[in-house]
Amino acid sequence: MKERPEIPIIRREEEIELHPGKIVYVEGTYEQEDVRMVQESPKTLFLGHVVVVLEDGCRVFLYPPGRDEALRSKEEIRQFEHKKVSVLGRIYPTIPQDGTIQIAPCLEDIQSIEMV
């Protein structure tokens, strides 16, 4: 039987650069994110976009904000918001989306989200 390689765990921004485009676990706090480019009022507006906040404060998006998958379900948000999670997916140092203004790490190909 072939041995399965261990999947890296990302907890700090500096670790993302070691695994660009690779499948990893990202561990941090699940939080909603206001992704409006121009905020017309100071009130925060959540539309269903989510980030995982790493221990150093780095915010990792779950999918590029312009993609349908970036809008997480209300059920998922209720289950995980403000909780420490481990998300299995493909990590990118910056959002892999043409024309994006935000410069932040991003996960795609998400396979699972679990509390830790």
LINDAHU-V99572 format. One record per backbone hydrogen bond with DSSP energy under -0.5 kcal/mol. CO is the residue of the C=O (numbers start at 1). NH is the residue of the N-H. E is the energy in kcal/mol with one decimal. If there is no record, write none. Layout:
BEGIN
[[CO & NH & E] [CO & NH & E]]
END
This chain:
BEGIN
[[8 & 25 & -2.8] [9 & 11 & -0.5] [10 & 27 & -2.8] [11 & 55 & -1.6] [11 & 56 & -0.5] [12 & 15 & -1.4] [12 & 16 & -0.5] [13 & 16 & -1.6] [13 & 17 & -0.7] [15 & 18 & -0.8] [16 & 19 & -1.9] [17 & 20 & -0.5] [19 & 22 & -2.1] [22 & 91 & -2.4] [24 & 89 & -2.4] [25 & 10 & -3.6] [25 & 27 & -0.5] [26 & 87 & -2.5] [28 & 85 & -3.4] [29 & 53 & -3.0] [30 & 82 & -3.2] [31 & 51 & -2.9] [33 & 35 & -0.7] [33 & 47 & -0.5] [37 & 39 & -0.6] [38 & 40 & -0.9] [45 & 47 & -0.5] [48 & 72 & -3.0] [49 & 33 & -2.2] [50 & 62 & -2.2] [51 & 31 & -2.7] [51 & 53 & -0.6] [52 & 54 & -0.7] [52 & 60 & -2.4] [53 & 29 & -2.3] [54 & 57 & -2.1] [58 & 54 & -3.1] [58 & 60 & -0.6] [59 & 61 & -0.6] [60 & 52 & -2.4] [61 & 63 & -1.0] [61 & 107 & -2.9] [64 & 67 & -2.2] [67 & 70 & -1.4] [68 & 71 & -1.5] [70 & 72 & -1.1] [73 & 77 & -2.5] [74 & 78 & -2.7] [75 & 79 & -2.1] [76 & 80 & -2.2] [77 & 81 & -2.7] [80 & 83 & -2.3] [83 & 30 & -2.7] [84 & 116 & -2.0] [85 & 28 & -1.9] [86 & 114 & -2.1] [87 & 26 & -2.5] [87 & 89 & -0.6] [88 & 111 & -3.2] [88 & 112 & -1.1] [89 & 24 & -3.2] [89 & 91 & -0.5] [90 & 108 & -2.3] [91 & 21 & -3.2] [92 & 106 & -2.4] [95 & 97 & -2.0] [97 & 100 & -1.5] [102 & 104 & -0.7] [104 & 95 & -0.7] [105 & 61 & -2.4] [106 & 92 & -2.3] [107 & 63 & -2.5] [108 & 90 & -3.4] [112 & 88 & -2.3] [114 & 86 & -2.9]]
END
